[in-house]
């Protein structure tokens, strides 16, 4: 189903492009690098050796990392259609 002047499949192409962009952004994210810390950088609790071996360069204990991962970070989205009406639907 095309809407307005758009050709058939254009909306799905936009959705696919958005998903591919997000996947590429996630893959490009760098993980921890360097030498792992033995003590957490935030709470100074010891970081278990198994965690340090599994994630080279880790700086936070599990509790602090879970707390950090749980906080929502906003980022700008992309309006591929470039119009306000695409935001209203």
C-alpha positions, 0 to 999 in steps of 0.5 A: 500500500502506497500513501500519497506520491510514495511508491509501493513498499516505500514505508517498509524500506524506511522501516528497514533502513531505520532498523539497519541504522540502529543495528550498525550503531550498536555494532559500532559501540566500543566495549571496555578496553585496556586492563580490567580494574580489581575494584569498582570505579564507582563503589570501590567494591571488588570486581570478581575475577570471572567478570574481569576475565569475561569482559577485558577492560571492565571498570564497574562491578555487576551492581553498578553496571546494572544500575547504569544500564537501567538509566534511560539515555535519550538520543535524537531520532531520525524523521526519514520523511522529513515532515511533521505529519509522520510524527502525528500518526 
